[in-house]
Amino acid sequence: MSTDMRRVLVAGATGYLGRFVAKEFNSRGYFVRAMARSPEGLEPIRDSLDEAFQAEITRPETLDGACDGMDVVFSSVGITKQKGKLTFKDVDYQGNKNLLEVAQRAGVRKFIYVSVFRGPSLLHLDIVKAHEDFVSVLRDSGLSHTVIRPTGFFSDMGEYMKMAKKGRVYLFGNGNNRINPIHGADLAEVCVDAVENDGREIDVGGPEVLTHRAIARLALQAVGKPGRITSVPIWMMQGFASVTRIFNRHQGELLAFMTEAMTADAVAPQVGTRLLADYFRELAVEGLEGEARNKRWPT
């Protein structure tokens, strides 16, 4: 590790990946400042932090001082669930642009950003275009940077578990397209390694390549209940996404992105050791423990 790049701001530290990244930086001896809208969201990783900074990335006035004294800024900030009237452009593009401008004024030396695998070929999707528009700004900034492009998080695959628990898993298309999703802890190692290397863009996936149908089977096995796998025609999902856009553009764009993700291969260089079946089993155990708690202490 470079001895003069030891202080990092982690933006998005309350998210799935951000928490693992903060822990990984801490384990390697970095000074870690985590930024969040609400400090309460940082409680699960409090022991891995040296400082917490309260700010909203879409409100530039709250970012003053966020990057002061930092050598590196890491950002995995983005939205999936709609929050008020905020759009992908507001958060994924403009919010990260606000942070980049603050980082430049503070003299930050490197910016690490998490975008989307195959992003440049998916610019017709709002969620991807927002990411890639920021990547363009980052490239033009003159600041040393790395763009990480994961195929998909294990947390994204958790949607299969939600369906499996209900007894039916829906696939868009035939389910034979392949993906190698990656655990947050494995991806965090790649993100922290990026501080030390000169790679501008890194495609990355997990250690095993699976079809979406195989992932559905793993989810059903994890819940231990009989279930069915149902294929939904691609044309039907595309039509549903188009109609949904009319009434709720945000949700329509998410459906369109999910359809794209499930009907094209997303296989990147394989790293890490953590397996999806183990992750699903952990989710299943957590679900059973939660049900037991609710039975003992009804709310």
C-alpha positions in Angstrom: 0.0 0.0 0.0 1.3 3.5 -0.9 2.3 5.1 2.4 1.1 8.5 1.3 -2.5 7.5 0.3 -3.9 6.6 3.7 -7.0 8.7 4.2 -10.2 7.9 2.4 -13.8 9.2 2.3 -16.4 6.5 1.6 -19.6 7.8 0.1 -22.4 5.3 0.0 -21.2 3.7 3.2 -24.7 2.8 4.3 -25.3 0.7 1.2 -24.6 -3.0 0.6 -21.2 -2.5 -1.1 -20.2 0.7 0.8 -20.3 -1.1 4.2 -17.9 -3.8 3.0 -15.6 -1.2 1.4 -15.4 0.8 4.6 -14.5 -2.4 6.6 -11.9 -3.4 4.0 -10.2 0.1 4.1 -10.2 -0.1 7.9 -8.7 -3.6 7.9 -5.8 -2.3 5.8 -5.0 0.5 8.1 -6.6 3.4 6.3 -8.1 6.4 8.1 -11.8 6.0 7.1 -14.3 8.9 7.0 -17.8 7.7 6.0 -20.4 10.0 4.5 -24.1 9.5 5.1 -27.4 11.4 5.1 -28.1 10.0 8.5 -25.4 8.9 11.0 -27.7 6.2 12.4 -27.3 4.3 9.1 -23.6 3.9 9.9 -24.2 2.1 13.2 -23.5 -1.4 11.8 -20.0 -0.4 10.8 -19.2 2.1 13.5 -16.2 0.1 14.7 -14.7 0.3 11.2 -14.9 4.1 11.0 -12.6 6.9 12.3 -15.1 9.7 11.4 -18.7 10.1 10.2 -19.7 13.0 8.0 -23.3 13.9 7.6 -24.2 15.2 4.2 -26.6 14.8 1.3 -24.9 14.3 -2.0 -27.7 16.1 -3.9 -27.3 19.2 -1.7 -23.8 20.7 -2.5 -24.0 23.1 0.5 -23.9 20.1 2.9 -20.7 18.7 1.3 -18.4 21.5 2.4 -15.5 19.9 4.3 -16.4 16.4 3.3 -13.1 15.8 1.4 -10.8 18.0 3.5 -7.7 16.1 4.4 -8.6 13.1 2.3 -6.3 11.4 -0.2 -8.9 9.1 -1.8 -12.7 9.3 -2.4 -14.7 6.2 -3.0 -18.3 6.4 -4.2 -20.9 3.8 -4.8 -23.7 6.3 -4.4 -26.8 5.7 -6.4 -30.5 5.1 -6.1 -32.7 2.1 -6.9 -35.8 2.7 -4.9 -37.3 6.1 -5.7 -36.8 8.6 -2.9 -39.3 11.5 -3.3 -38.8 13.2 -6.6 -35.1 12.4 -7.0 -34.2 10.9 -10.3 -31.2 8.8 -11.5 -29.8 12.0 -13.0 -30.2 13.8 -9.7 -28.3 11.3 -7.7 -26.1 9.0 -9.8 -24.9 11.8 -12.1 -25.3 15.2 -10.4 -24.8 14.0 -6.9 -21.5 12.3 -7.7 -20.5 15.4 -9.8 -21.1 17.5 -6.7 -18.8 15.2 -4.7 -16.2 15.2 -7.4 -16.1 19.0 -7.5 -15.6 19.1 -3.7 -12.9 16.5 -4.0 -11.0 18.5 -6.6 -11.2 21.7 -4.5 -9.9 19.7 -1.5 -6.9 18.3 -3.4 -8.0 14.7 -3.3 -5.6 12.6 -5.4 -7.8 9.7 -6.5 -11.5 9.0 -7.1 -12.8 5.5 -7.2 -16.3 5.1 -8.7 -18.6 2.1 -9.1 -20.5 2.1 -12.3 -22.3 -0.7 -14.3 -20.9 -3.7 -16.3 -21.3 -3.1 -20.0 -22.4 0.4 -19.2 -21.4 2.1 -22.5 -23.6 -0.3 -24.4 -26.7 0.4 -22.2 -27.0 4.1 -22.5 -30.6 3.8 -23.6 -31.4 3.1 -20.0 -31.8 6.1 -17.6 -30.1 4.4 -14.7 -27.0 3.4 -16.8 -26.8 6.7 -18.7 -26.7 8.6 -15.4 -23.7 6.5 -14.3 -21.9 6.8 -17.6 -22.5 10.5 -17.9 -20.7 10.9 -14.6 -17.9 8.6 -15.8 -17.4 11.0 -18.7 -17.1 13.9 -16.3 -14.7 11.9 -14.2 -12.5 11.1 -17.2 -12.4 14.7 -18.2 -11.6 16.0 -14.7 -7.9 15.3 -14.9 -8.1 13.6 -11.5 -6.5 10.1 -11.2 -9.4 7.7 -11.1 -10.6 4.1 -11.4 -14.1 3.0 -12.6 -15.2 -0.4 -11.2 -17.7 -2.3 -13.3 -19.2 -5.3 -11.4 -21.6 -7.7 -13.1 -24.0 -7.7 -10.2 -24.1 -7.8 -6.4 -25.1 -10.8 -4.3 -27.6 -8.4 -2.8 -29.3 -8.0 -6.2 -29.6 -11.8 -6.4 -31.6 -11.6 -3.1 -34.6 -10.8 -5.2 -34.6 -14.5 -6.2 -34.9 -15.4 -2.6 -37.9 -13.2 -2.1 -39.7 -14.9 -4.9 -38.5 -18.4 -3.8 -40.1 -17.8 -0.3 -43.4 -17.2 -2.1 -43.1 -20.5 -4.0 -42.5 -19.2 -7.5 -39.5 -17.7 -9.2 -40.1 -15.7 -12.3 -37.4 -15.4 -15.1 -37.4 -13.0 -17.9 -36.9 -15.0 -21.1 -35.6 -18.6 -20.9 -33.2 -18.0 -18.0 -30.3 -19.4 -19.9 -28.2 -16.3 -20.0 -25.2 -16.3 -17.7 -23.8 -14.1 -15.0 -21.1 -14.2 -12.3 -22.4 -12.0 -9.5 -20.0 -11.0 -6.8 -20.2 -10.8 -3.0 -19.7 -7.4 -1.5 -16.7 -8.5 0.6 -14.9 -9.9 -2.5 -15.7 -6.7 -4.5 -14.5 -4.5 -1.7 -11.1 -6.0 -2.0 -11.0 -5.1 -5.7 -12.1 -1.5 -4.9 -9.4 -1.0 -2.2 -6.8 -2.6 -4.5 -7.7 0.1 -7.0 -6.0 2.7 -4.8 -2.7 1.2 -5.6 -3.0 0.3 -9.3 -3.2 2.5 -12.4 -6.1 0.7 -14.1 -8.7 3.2 -15.3 -11.6 0.7 -15.7 -12.0 -2.7 -14.1 -14.6 -5.3 -15.1 -15.2 -7.7 -12.3 -17.4 -10.6 -11.4 -17.6 -13.4 -8.8 -15.9 -16.8 -8.9 -18.7 -18.9 -10.4 -20.6 -18.4 -13.7 -24.3 -19.3 -13.4 -27.4 -19.2 -15.6 -30.3 -17.3 -14.2 -32.3 -20.6 -14.1 -29.5 -22.1 -12.0 -29.7 -19.1 -9.6 -33.5 -19.7 -9.3 -32.9 -23.3 -8.4 -30.3 -22.3 -5.8 -32.9 -20.0 -4.2 -35.6 -22.6 -4.1 -33.1 -25.1 -2.6 -32.1 -22.6 0.1 -35.7 -22.0 1.3 -36.3 -25.8 1.3 -39.8 -25.6 0.0 -41.4 -26.9 -3.2 -41.5 -24.1 -5.8 -41.9 -23.5 -9.5 -39.8 -21.6 -12.0 -41.9 -19.6 -14.6 -40.5 -18.0 -17.7 -42.0 -14.7 -18.7 -41.6 -13.8 -22.5 -39.2 -11.0 -23.1 -41.7 -9.1 -25.3 -44.1 -9.1 -22.4 -41.6 -7.6 -19.9 -40.5 -5.0 -22.5 -44.1 -4.0 -23.0 -44.8 -3.9 -19.3 -41.7 -1.7 -18.7 -42.8 0.7 -21.5 -46.3 1.0 -20.0 -44.9 1.4 -16.5 -42.7 4.3 -17.7 -45.8 6.3 -18.6 -47.1 6.3 -15.0 -43.8 5.9 -13.1 -40.7 6.5 -15.1 -38.4 5.4 -12.3 -40.0 2.0 -11.8 -40.3 1.6 -15.5 -36.6 2.2 -16.0 -35.8 -0.3 -13.2 -38.0 -3.0 -15.0 -36.2 -2.2 -18.3 -32.8 -2.6 -16.6 -33.8 -5.9 -15.0 -35.0 -7.2 -18.3 -31.7 -6.3 -20.0 -29.8 -7.8 -17.1 -31.6 -11.1 -17.3 -31.6 -11.5 -21.0 -27.9 -10.9 -21.9 -24.7 -12.6 -20.6 -22.9 -10.6 -18.0 -19.6 -12.5 -17.4 -16.5 -10.6 -16.3 -13.1 -11.7 -15.0 -13.6 -14.0 -12.0 -12.4 -13.0 -8.6 -13.1 -13.8 -5.0 -14.1 -17.0 -3.1 -17.6 -16.5 -1.8 -20.4 -18.6 -3.4 -24.0 -17.6 -4.1 -25.4 -20.8 -2.6 -23.8 -20.0 0.8 -25.2 -16.4 0.6 -28.7 -17.8 -0.1 -28.4 -20.2 2.9 -27.4 -17.3 5.1 -30.5 -15.3 4.0 -32.7 -18.4 4.6 -31.4 -18.7 8.2 -31.8 -15.0 8.8 -35.4 -15.3 7.6 -36.2 -18.2 9.8 -34.6 -16.5 12.8 -36.7 -13.4 12.0 -39.9 -15.4 11.9 -39.1 -17.0 15.2 -38.5 -13.6 16.8 -41.8 -12.3 15.5 -43.6 -15.3 16.9 -42.1 -14.8 20.3 -42.4 -11.0 20.3 -45.2 -9.9 18.1 -45.1 -6.3 17.0 
